[in-house]
Amino acid sequence: QVKALQRANIDTSPDPAGHVGFFLWGGVPEPYTLYKDIRALPAGSTLWVDAKGAGKPRRFFNIADEFAAAELTPVADPREQAERLRAALIDSVKHHLVADVPVGVFLSAGLDSSTLTALAAEASSDALHTVTLGFSEYRGSDNDEVPLAETVARHYRTTHQTRWIARADFTAERARLLAAMDQPSIDGVNTYFVSKAAAASGLKVAISGLGGDELFGGYPSFRDIPRLVRGFSLFRPVPVLGRGFRWVAAPLLKRLTSPKYAGLLEYGGSWGGAYLLRHGFFMPWELPGILGKEMAREGWAELQPLVRLEASVRGIRSDHLKVSALEMSWYMRNQLLRDADWAGMAHSLEIRVPLVDIQLLRAVAPLLASSVPPTKRQMANTPRRPLPQAVLARRKTGFSVPVREWLMQAQPGGPRERGLRGWARQILPT
């Protein structure tokens, strides 16, 4: 962890690239951290250290290379796709159930965790434990995951626990949560609390459905990014036009709508630029006002976001696989997986991710490389005992946490600026 290395005799002055990366994405992209002398070992690589010192990282796995290779042998036949998909998923689940302690499942109302629950119940002879997180502010609303999750638990006869979280729980845990976070993240609150609930129920290992959206196209980005690239590719040969439009439009648009619209001509025509528009927390031209001109300039030059984003899809032809590679290499790697790591370890809980597995990826990549790749619905059809129809028919909403509501509410019995909102302003006074 970064905080362990901070105690060493090293330079902990701010790293511009790490700070730029955080304000772009909401998480710090590898190999950078917030500190100049601390670097992360890039995913899929090794580093040899001996008496002569540390060598350079050597990569042994690259998502873009795997997808490009899979495009040479695509599998399009629907029956063969279904057979291969089921075999790959059940194999991954079986391997992730191997443990000398009971293994539970984080169960929401979504297809990913419901499918893993069904496959785990099918693959295991022991009683399966499931845990669901509910938020008091969402009880009875469309964002309430509890009723459908409990339906799935009953359907597969799991030993189930629902843990309700309210604003008071967040208030009580916020200092411990931030201390466990290590590097800053705009996410991870839900994983922290569901891990806390799992650990309180006696579990030491839990399975998460993380990775399903990235594989099977569950995000709107699988639709939106290709549309952006096709719609704005004509402007790529004339970059001055995009920069000029952004320079003129940005001051006006930020008062009326999202500032991202000012960058459509400049960034929308490339895969890396379109992904930046789709996932960016702040836009590049906003960074000087947040970090200062010098730090923003130096950080952008070192991080080279557009160059690195384009490298994530180099050699891939399929639109689906390009978006999948971008989501896996950036959002999943630098935020979702990292959040699962610190949030689980904060409660001594090992979180396993069967949908983020090298053997699984290599098995399903040829299916995803076809002109009609399998969707999450096909994934959800793989268990022998089908999922409840209510789960299959549910419209995807995404998992949300009422952090904004918690921060905006006043402390009961006190002024509005006290409580969580006042606490947030103390941390970020601007």
Summary of the structure (lengths in Angstrom):
residues: 430
radius of gyration: 22.4
end to end distance: 28.4
largest distance: 65.1
contacts: 1400
relative contact order: 0.17
helix: 55%
strand: 8%
